[in-house]
């Protein structure tokens, strides 16, 4: 199914490990800035012009504080209405993931889509 306004990206880096490895493909859906909530995974453009996909960890008067789950500290940039690209709505892993069969046997798949409702907290993030 097509998601209106969605864009696909590939994450690079280790900031979201162990959730997602470098090379993970993400689908980003536009979201109204006023609807952002703590725990959402978003893509924004930092002050160097690079896209960063991290988790919202707190809001302050100037915008949202974000951090990669594998990072020791918060990002230098805030997420604002101006630099927000959208929320992560789908993730496609770039490494083999175990998939359980009905009999409990494991087989490996090279990619497994993981759907997420736009803005749903705690399920999806990308490596960046």
Buried (B, 14 or more C-beta within 10 A) or exposed (E): EEBEEBBEBBBBBBBBBEBBBBBBBBBBBBBEBEEBEEBBBBBBBBEEEEBBBBBBBEBEEEBBBBBBBBBEEBBEBBBEEEBBBBBBBBBBBBEEEEEEEEEEEEEEEEEEEEEBEBBBBEBBBBBB
